[in-house]
Amino acid sequence: MKEALIIHGYNGTKDGNWFPWLKHELEQLNFHVDCPQFPHADEPQEQEWTHTIKELWKPENKPSPETTFRTIVGHSLGGTEVLRALELDWATPIDLAVIVAATNNDSRRPALANFFTTPFDFKKIARNCKKFILIFSDNDPHINLETGPYFQHQLNSEDSPAELFMLHEAGHLMKSDGYEEFPMLLELIKKASSQQAS
């Protein structure tokens, strides 16, 4: 069994952008996919979002012996939440974290400040994930251009490589930017899961 968790962003829904498409495509590849609606997306609370993940995946438990690959995919604030979730005490590291157009600080939006009350524990995050894929855009109106390289620098190691893709003029990688589907992301997940199986 392969498992995926998809996390939408601030003011987002589980049915927005490319999330339903990715869920469908992964299910066709025999993934079990969780794509929940996170609480109070217009006024999100990091503790509530992390609790949602803990209830779904119970990181303190080892996955079943039949589970061969686990990935978490987060867009925008959902990508930030991926990092917060990986600060939990995971019994077994997940195989892949995909962080799309996330931020490491958002002083322009007071509603999101509670996600950044403490610095990220990048060493612990890296211990809890075997591989990172970072996808950013060079003209994102919400994310500083330096954010993708910063995350790559912080997360990359021999044990936990972090691969950065900087897309050209892709905006915030939303449906309004032409991303109702995201074939590149699907192919990256497929490649990672096949490498894990081999």
Secondary structure as GFF3:
##gff-version 3
##sequence-region A 1 198
A	DSSP	beta_strand	2	7	.	.	.	ID=ss1
A	DSSP	alpha_helix	19	28	.	.	.	ID=ss2
A	DSSP	beta_strand	31	34	.	.	.	ID=ss3
A	DSSP	alpha_helix	46	57	.	.	.	ID=ss4
A	DSSP	beta_strand	69	75	.	.	.	ID=ss5
A	DSSP	alpha_helix	77	85	.	.	.	ID=ss6
A	DSSP	beta_strand	96	100	.	.	.	ID=ss7
A	DSSP	three_ten_helix	110	116	.	.	.	ID=ss8
A	DSSP	alpha_helix	122	127	.	.	.	ID=ss9
A	DSSP	beta_strand	132	137	.	.	.	ID=ss10
A	DSSP	alpha_helix	147	155	.	.	.	ID=ss11
A	DSSP	beta_strand	162	167	.	.	.	ID=ss12
A	DSSP	three_ten_helix	175	177	.	.	.	ID=ss13
A	DSSP	alpha_helix	183	197	.	.	.	ID=ss14
###
